[in-house]
Structures are given as C-alpha cells and as structure tokens.
Amino acid sequence: MFKNKDGNFAYSKTLSEALIEYYKDGTEGEAVLYCKPGADLGSMTHAHVADSITIWGNGATVTGGGEHDIEVDTDRYSRETGKKIADNSSELASDITIEVNDLNGIALWGQRHSAYKITAKFNNCKDMQRVYISGTSGENVIELNNCSYDGEKWGYQDTAIYTNAVGSVTVRNTEFKNMALALNLNNKSAGHQAITVEDCVFTNCGTEELVKKLAEAPVNPNKEVGTYAAPIRVLDTVDGSTSDLTVKNATFDYTDGNSPTVNGDILLGEGRKGKNASMPKLTISGTEASVSLQSPGFHGVSGIDWSKGQTVPVAKEDTEVSTGHVATVESNGAETPYFTFAEAIKNAKAGDTVKLLNDVTVGSWNQIWNVSGITVNGGGHTLKVDAIESLDNHNALVQSDGGNTFSDLVIDLSAIPNASPFPYRAFSAAPGDSFSKVTIKGNKNLSFGITVDGTDAADEAVSIDGCVFDGMGSAVYDSEEGKVDSLSIKNCAIKNCDYSVIMKSPNGVFSGNTVVGAKGAEGKLNVCGTSVAVSGNTFDGVYRLKFYAAPAAFEKNKISADSYLAKSDDLGDAKVDVSKNFWGGEAPSATQIPDGMKANVEGADVYYVRDTMLDSDLNTYVPPTGGGTVTPGDKTEVEHNADGSTTTTVTKPDGSQTVTHETASGTESVVSKDESGNVVSAEVSVSDKDAESGAVELPIAGVESVADAADALEVEVKVPASVTPDKPVKVTVPVAKAEGDGPNYGLVVFAVDADGNETVLPKSAVDASGNVVFEAEGDVTVKVVDNAKAMPDVKDSDWFAGDVVDFATARGIINGVPQADGTFEFQGDAGTSRAMFVMMLHNLELNPAPVSGESLDDVASSDWFADAAAWAVEAGVLEGIETDSGHVFRGESPVTREQVAVFLMRYADYLGMDVSARAEISSPDAAEVSDWAREAMSWAVAEEIFKGDGVTGELNPTDGATRAELATVLMRFIVGMYA
C-alpha cells in the first residue's frame, strides 16, 4: 500500500500492481510503499518506476516466475493507463532514488536512456535476483547492505550486479552463492566508477562447474562465459574510463568439490581476444584472494597465453595490488607495455631497454635464449621464480649472447625445490655483459648466480659491480671452456655461498667485495687466472683462498682469523706476494698461512696493524713530513686515534705547526698554525669513500664564528671528480662554541671565488649541534659568518625572535622592509602575498634571471616580482591559476598555507629532493584541505615542515600566513634538506 496524492491509502494484491498504481498517481503523493509483513507479493517482470520511492518490504517476498525486477529508464509509459507507450526511451525528469528495505527476491533492471542519476539502495534484502543496469547515458549509484544472492534459488546464475556507467557500487555484509559473476562491472563510459566490497562472502561463485553448466544449458547456452567468469570482475573498456576497486575483509569459499576458473577470485581487465580494455586499480585488505590480471588475447584460440596476463596471490596482510603491466620495452623513444617480464625480454631488440615496473612472482619460468645488446633495468623490484624450465641442463633465466646490461634488479630463486633435476642459475653471461646492483638469492645446493662463458678471443670482458649473492653454490662461475679475457667482480656482497668465484679469467679482478663464508661451512675463492688482482676485499667467517696461479696483486684485503690461504699443485713454485693485508693486526698466523702454503708466499712481514689500512697503519710506516721540508729541530708526532684516524703534527722550532689529520675513511685535512697557535690556513681533501657516501664532516677543529667576513677563516675544500651538481656531497663544517651554548642560526656559509668575491649560500643550514652544513658541487673555498641582521621592530617577547629572524635575515630570505630612517623592519606579523613567497624562493636561488622571460598572463615586466615569477614558471614551481583569460599569477593575493605547501613541494622537486614522503593529515581541520593541495600538504606534514597550531593542532590550510610563519617554514625546509 501507499498514500496517494489525495491523502488516501491505496492497496494492491501484488507488488507489481502497487508499482503501477504508484506510477499512475504521479509524483505528488507520499513516495513510500509498504508491504504486508511476510507476504507473498506474487511474480513480477519489469515493473516500471520513474519516480523516487522507498519500499518497506517487512520480510515479504517477490515469488513465482518472472524476473522479479523493478524496471527503470528503459521505456516510456502512460501516467493515465500505466501501460508502455514507447520502447527504448526515457521519461525521467530528474535524478531519482529507489530504496528497498527488507524485501526478499527483489531485482532491478534497466537500459539507460537519460542523463539523470539513478540511486538504487537495497538493505536487508535476501535471495535477490539481480541488479542489472546497462547503458552509459547517466550516473548509477548502487548500494547493497546485508543482502544475499543464491543463483540456485531462482534459476538465474549469470550475473548478480552489473553496471557500465559512471558512478559507484558499494556492497557490504552481503553473501553471494552459486553465481558465475557476483559483481560484473564493465565501465563503458568515459568517466569514473568507484567500487567498494566490504565484509562480503562469495561461496562457489565463478567456478568451473558453473561455467560448464551455463555453457551446456539447453536454452541460451553461454559458450564464452569461461573467459570472464569470476566472483568479482572489473574492467574499463573505453578511452577515458577508469575504475577503483576496494575490497575489504572479503571471503572467497569453494565447497563440495567446486573450484575457481583460471580467472581467479578477482578478475581485472579483459582477456578475450579482439576486445579492448584498460586495467582498474585495486586496493585490498584483510582478504586472501587470487587476482587475475588479463589483457586481450589471454584466452587464446589454443588456450591460455600467459604472456597476456598473470595471477597475483594476495594475502590478508597485503594492501594494494599493482594492476598495470609489469614491464615495458623502450625502443626508439616509444614504450610498449607487457604483462610479463619474460615476454618483455623476449621481444626486446638490440638497443632496447626493458624496465620492470613491479615485484613479480612467477610459478614457472621458461629460459630465454640468445639475448643480445639490451638493457634490463629492474627499478629495484624483485623477480621471484619458483621453477625454471629450459629443455636443457642449463636452467638459466637468461642465456646471453653478449652486450647486455642488467641493473637494479633482485632475483629470488630460493624457493626452487631440491628435487629440481639440474643446477640452475640466474644468468648465463657472455662477453660484453655487465651487471650492476643485481641481487641474486638462491638455494645453495643447486644454484649458480652468474655463469660466464667466452670464446678465448682477446679483450672479451664481463663486469659485475655492486651486486649481492646470497645462498649460491657459486656466486660467479667462470667457465672452464672459452674463458673471457677479463672478468671484473667489484664491490659485491657475497654471503652463504659455497664458492664466491672460480676465477679462470687471465686478467680477472676481484676487488672491494665483502665475502662471508657459508653457515656451518667454509667459503671458497679459487684464483686460477695468471694475472688476477685480488684487492680491497673483506673475507669473514671461514674462507679458503686457493691459488692455482700467482695473482698480479693480493693486497689491502681483510682476512679473518679463521680464513686461510691454500695452494693447488698448479701453483708449483710460484710465489704469492701477501704483503699489505690486514690479518687481524699482526703478521699472518699459522692458521691463515698453513705449512703447506708457507713456501709459496712472500711479504708476510709487511702487514697493516689497523683495519683502516691507511699508509700510516703499515707496520713499516715512516711518518710524513707534514707537507714541508723536515729540518733539524722539527718535531714530528704521530698519533693513532681510537676512531681509526691518524694525526701527524710537525712543529717547527719557532712554534708554528702543520697538523695533518686523516680520518678512517680517508678524508685528510692540513691545518697550518702560526707560532701563537692561530690557524692561518685550512685545506681539506675529501676521500672518494666519503664523497660516495654523500656526506662528510670536515676533520678540523671548530671554526670561530665572526660577524665580519673579512675576519673569517677560509677553508679550502677539495672533492673528487665524482662530486658534481647532479651528485653533490653534504659538507659539515664544525663550529666552535662555548659549553652550554645552543646552535646559532645566524651562521651561514660564504663561498669565496678565485678573485676573492664572496657569495652567501642561502641553502646552508645549521644542525642540532650548531655546526654549519652545505652542499658542495665541486672544489670550493668557504667561510662561516654570523650574518644575522638586527631588526629593531622585533621584541624579545615575539615568538619568532632569535632563531627564526636570525636564520631568515642571514640568508637573505627576508631582507626587511625599509623605513624612512634607513632601518629595516622584519614585520613578522604582517601577511604575505603569493608574490612575496615566490620571491623568498627566488632569493634562495640567489635571484637568477629567467632564461626565456615568459611568465603568466597577468604579470607585467614592470612588476617588482616579474623576474621571480618568470623564474618560478621556468622551474615548475609556479603553474598559475586557469581562468577564462588564461593562466594568471594573482601575485598580490594573499598566499594560503596549502598554496605554500604546493609551491614548496614543487621547489623541492626542482632541487632534485625526494618528495615521496606522505603522512596522514589527521588535524581537526583535515577536511578543509583542497583536493589539489592534499598531496603537497601530506608531504609537508610528513617532512614536519607543517606541524599545525600548537594549541588546536589545526593546519588552517586555507588561511593566510605571516612573514614570520613563512620564515619558519623555510627554516624547517632548509634544515630538513640535511636531516
């Protein structure tokens, strides 16, 4: 029953009749229909609804034959007769909402013809038949809560929920049974579809048994259903269509001998040949599922083509599944995506670059043959392989024909079982191959990391640098047949391997490696080549170093107490020079050079007493002269410090000194003092090791901070050639301060050029210890100066007095507002405009002139901020506001805090900083953050550039910011650059 427009209740025997009468009554009556509790509402097919309505089922059921459905937006009906008057047309005049509560056996169906939004809500509806809305002309919002489907109940087992228009589908606490597709969501609109599935159970959905049943149905058999049947299927099939699927705490259950198809529990994409589809995004939690990612052709004529798709197992603790292609091949500037890493490598031609985009697990990998001249970049991702099939006894992932580059890749072969018939390896390398930052994990009983084959031709080389080998039978195996001329293994970590390498290459290099013997057994290195160099390595645990020939060099190695040298009969009477190694601080022991090896070694009496292995650490060390000529009466003192450094002091008869200090990492300072002890010059040479680490603290006494640059000490800093603008080194200059004094944020670094011109480095910072930090991009001479400016309007009671004012004025971030009397005021509480903040960033860059001069449409060349705005546009810091008249700056408008976050994040990206950090915006006013600023605000909170109001915790994203607040933000930003 329902209350009609006359205010009377209208009664009907069936739901179908009631909906006809409701439609005829029009939109003036009460939009609520009530069913008799527990009643049989009869059968129903396509009961027309064109107005908003709420139905209270009260446990009643739509029964009998028919399709049980409410029809919407499909045909046009007459309000007078309630009968259809036109097919395939719409009479909707506005958005409508259909809400159905506690009504069993109900369904909804429609073929969209209008652009209006249809919202369909079902609550506590059991044994539903379907919700199926096709067409893309409007928006569909579908919500189900605490409902259920059972395909066997009504004999309809194809699809429970279907829509292909923009909108959303939200399904919670709902159970699906015996459906080929519980959710079949094919977005065919050029818009977005948001899908949420939460706390739902799928029992025997998308099974092989259902596929067979539907394919063999006597009426309307569906022979194709096996190519797309799955409990959840989501895909985007037109340009511009996108879908986000969120699955929380779902259960996929298969009982009574039922089993899922190859499409898994969640099918994303389109696997049918000749179709077109893009991949939606999946976010998943609390759910164990098999996710199938498919592209057209996965279901091929002759079976499954795994190059067109993959299955991703998801555990309950997983949160997100990458649904895109896992690899690309870049060729002549164009990229081609691939669903499998193997297929990408197979299709790459010489000169191409293969990129792995995600971590990948492969159940079985077919060996790839004859790979030549390509670059494979793993992007730091992991390829986990559970079995290798090669139809040969090589069992390598890749069989090389040479000239390849492999980098930044993790290969995990550890899960291959011991029952594998042949040993396996990650790579079978050939001349011209190079490996950089490749990690290979294996099963020690069976695996090689890299095997190397050559042709014995001249100048053949294979390079292995910065790699990690873990759990190998042999990390690197140099072939007995066809040796390469030069096998170079440098800077690698080799652990838990039986052999690190069997080096047969005549000119091999084994240098800078850290080698740890296998657990419970000794590790091994065999030196077989005639001119092999073994230097700078660390041998830990129990390691056997066996020589078949005398190496070209064996020096600067750290050899553990349990490691030892051994000889092969091939060594004969040849001598191995073992001088200049670290054996633990003393001469090699009888364990390290046993009796059987003693006759074949020389130089055992020259060794390092410290593991830093500096020249001064040799037991035969003679102190240097300190850079000057040693004359009678000069006093030279050498001190080996506890931190591994060495200090050499040469004192002249007049009391002047030259102090040379070499750190454990090789950085050296030379400081000259006059006879009164005053420092007159300081020079620091940064070591390769410190430069490579990216940071160094100058090994000098704390420099005195002075306000006059003319009185400041010049410190000459020399860096290796590896230090460039693209790869700078962070330099810390120690600063002298009295005990108990905090950092002086007015200190700044001045750079001094060859002509004596001095330039402040605005992005130099002061660390928590009060020392000054800056970035060196090459050799530089610097001074440390207290450059803070007095601001007479700043009172001691101002919250920004002291550190903030000192930091900002010292660096020229804020130069002050000029007054009539010639002084400058800080005006910390004054508001700031967009132009002012961009100018502050321009100041940090020392106000470079724009290259092109192009700017935003409302910036005139005469504007005081014109150069700053043009620079910001070129740097990507400023994009402008899009208006009907073009992109504008609106420089005089107040800058909001969220705008500051966006400008600052772009500036950080311009500087080459990592801007990937994100934090949840949990402030009380988090909802006020604009969508366009949310990423930047999240970054600013994560980096603690924005900390929120000290009392309320609010970020106030749309509020303006004062000069002092922006000075504080920039101070945090610059200090954070060196954190």
HELIX and SHEET records of a PDB file:
HELIX    1   1 LEU A   15  ASP A   25  1                                  11    
HELIX    2   2 GLY A  151  TRP A  154  1                                   4    
HELIX    3   3 GLU A  208  ALA A  215  1                                   8    
HELIX    4   4 VAL A  225  THR A  227  5                                   3    
HELIX    5   5 TRP A  306  LYS A  308  5                                   3    
HELIX    6   6 PHE A  341  ASN A  347  1                                   7    
HELIX    7   7 ASP A  569  LEU A  571  5                                   3    
HELIX    8   8 ASP A  595  LYS A  598  1                                   4    
HELIX    9   9 ASP A  615  ASP A  617  5                                   3    
HELIX   10  10 ASP A  688  SER A  693  1                                   6    
HELIX   11  11 ALA A  709  ASP A  711  5                                   3    
HELIX   12  12 ASP A  803  ALA A  810  1                                   8    
HELIX   13  13 ARG A  834  LEU A  844  1                                  11    
HELIX   14  14 ALA A  866  ALA A  875  1                                  10    
HELIX   15  15 ARG A  897  TYR A  910  1                                  14    
HELIX   16  16 ALA A  926  GLU A  928  5                                   3    
HELIX   17  17 ASP A  931  ALA A  933  5                                   3    
HELIX   18  18 ARG A  934  ALA A  942  1                                   9    
HELIX   19  19 ARG A  963  GLY A  976  1                                  14    
SHEET    1   A 2 PHE A   2  LYS A   3  0                                        
SHEET    2   A 2 PHE A   9  ALA A  10 -1                                        
SHEET    1   B10 VAL A  32  TYR A  34  0                                        
SHEET    2   B10 ILE A  53  TRP A  56  1                                        
SHEET    3   B10 ILE A  96  ASN A 101  1                                        
SHEET    4   B10 ILE A 118  ASN A 123  1                                        
SHEET    5   B10 ASN A 140  ASN A 145  1                                        
SHEET    6   B10 GLY A 167  ARG A 172  1                                        
SHEET    7   B10 HIS A 192  GLU A 198  1                                        
SHEET    8   B10 THR A 242  LYS A 248  1                                        
SHEET    9   B10 LYS A 281  SER A 285  1                                        
SHEET   10   B10 GLU A 320  VAL A 321 -1                                        
SHEET    1   C10 ALA A  47  VAL A  49  0                                        
SHEET    2   C10 ASP A  69  VAL A  72  1                                        
SHEET    3   C10 ALA A 107  GLN A 111  1                                        
SHEET    4   C10 VAL A 131  SER A 134  1                                        
SHEET    5   C10 THR A 159  THR A 163  1                                        
SHEET    6   C10 LEU A 181  ASN A 187  1                                        
SHEET    7   C10 ILE A 232  ASP A 236  1                                        
SHEET    8   C10 ILE A 266  GLY A 269  1                                        
SHEET    9   C10 ALA A 289  GLN A 294  1                                        
SHEET   10   C10 GLY A 309  VAL A 314 -1                                        
SHEET    1   D 2 ARG A  76  TYR A  77  0                                        
SHEET    2   D 2 LYS A  84  ALA A  86 -1                                        
SHEET    1   E 4 SER A 148  ASP A 150  0                                        
SHEET    2   E 4 GLU A 175  LYS A 177  1                                        
SHEET    3   E 4 VAL A 201  THR A 203  1                                        
SHEET    4   E 4 THR A 251  ASP A 253  1                                        
SHEET    1   F 2 HIS A 299  GLY A 300  0                                        
SHEET    2   F 2 GLY A 303  ILE A 304 -1                                        
SHEET    1   G 7 ALA A 334  TYR A 338  0                                        
SHEET    2   G 7 ALA A 327  SER A 331 -1                                        
SHEET    3   G 7 THR A 353  LEU A 356 -1                                        
SHEET    4   G 7 THR A 375  ASN A 377  1                                        
SHEET    5   G 7 THR A 405  ASP A 412  1                                        
SHEET    6   G 7 THR A 382  VAL A 385  1                                        
SHEET    7   G 7 VAL A 360  VAL A 362  1                                        
SHEET    1   H11 ALA A 334  TYR A 338  0                                        
SHEET    2   H11 ALA A 327  SER A 331 -1                                        
SHEET    3   H11 THR A 353  LEU A 356 -1                                        
SHEET    4   H11 THR A 375  ASN A 377  1                                        
SHEET    5   H11 THR A 405  ASP A 412  1                                        
SHEET    6   H11 SER A 434  LYS A 441  1                                        
SHEET    7   H11 ALA A 461  ASP A 465  1                                        
SHEET    8   H11 SER A 486  LYS A 490  1                                        
SHEET    9   H11 VAL A 509  SER A 511  1                                        
SHEET   10   H11 ALA A 533  SER A 535  1                                        
SHEET   11   H11 ALA A 553  GLU A 555  1                                        
SHEET    1   I11 ALA A 334  TYR A 338  0                                        
SHEET    2   I11 ALA A 327  SER A 331 -1                                        
SHEET    3   I11 THR A 353  LEU A 356 -1                                        
SHEET    4   I11 THR A 375  ASN A 377  1                                        
SHEET    5   I11 THR A 405  ASP A 412  1                                        
SHEET    6   I11 SER A 434  LYS A 441  1                                        
SHEET    7   I11 VAL A 468  ASP A 470  1                                        
SHEET    8   I11 ALA A 493  CYS A 497  1                                        
SHEET    9   I11 THR A 514  GLY A 517  1                                        
SHEET   10   I11 THR A 538  ASP A 540  1                                        
SHEET   11   I11 LYS A 558  ILE A 559  1                                        
SHEET    1   J 2 TRP A 365  ASN A 366  0                                        
SHEET    2   J 2 ILE A 388  GLU A 389  1                                        
SHEET    1   K 9 ILE A 368  SER A 372  0                                        
SHEET    2   K 9 ALA A 396  GLY A 402  1                                        
SHEET    3   K 9 TYR A 424  ALA A 429  1                                        
SHEET    4   K 9 SER A 447  VAL A 452  1                                        
SHEET    5   K 9 SER A 474  ASP A 478  1                                        
SHEET    6   K 9 TYR A 499  MET A 503  1                                        
SHEET    7   K 9 GLY A 523  VAL A 527  1                                        
SHEET    8   K 9 TYR A 543  PHE A 547  1                                        
SHEET    9   K 9 TYR A 564  LYS A 567  1                                        
SHEET    1   L 2 VAL A 576  ASP A 577  0                                        
SHEET    2   L 2 VAL A 601  GLU A 602  1                                        
SHEET    1   M 9 LYS A 635  HIS A 640  0                                        
SHEET    2   M 9 THR A 646  THR A 651 -1                                        
SHEET    3   M 9 GLN A 657  GLU A 662 -1                                        
SHEET    4   M 9 GLU A 668  LYS A 673 -1                                        
SHEET    5   M 9 VAL A 679  SER A 685 -1                                        
SHEET    6   M 9 VAL A 715  LYS A 718  1                                        
SHEET    7   M 9 VAL A 780  ASP A 786 -1                                        
SHEET    8   M 9 LEU A 747  VAL A 752 -1                                        
SHEET    9   M 9 GLU A 758  LEU A 761 -1                                        
SHEET    1   N 4 ALA A 695  GLU A 697  0                                        
SHEET    2   N 4 VAL A 729  VAL A 733  1                                        
SHEET    3   N 4 VAL A 772  ALA A 776 -1                                        
SHEET    4   N 4 ALA A 765  VAL A 766 -1                                        
SHEET    1   O 2 VAL A 817  PRO A 818  0                                        
SHEET    2   O 2 PHE A 824  GLU A 825 -1                                        
SHEET    1   P 2 ILE A 881  THR A 883  0                                        
SHEET    2   P 2 GLY A 886  VAL A 888 -1                                        
END                                                                             
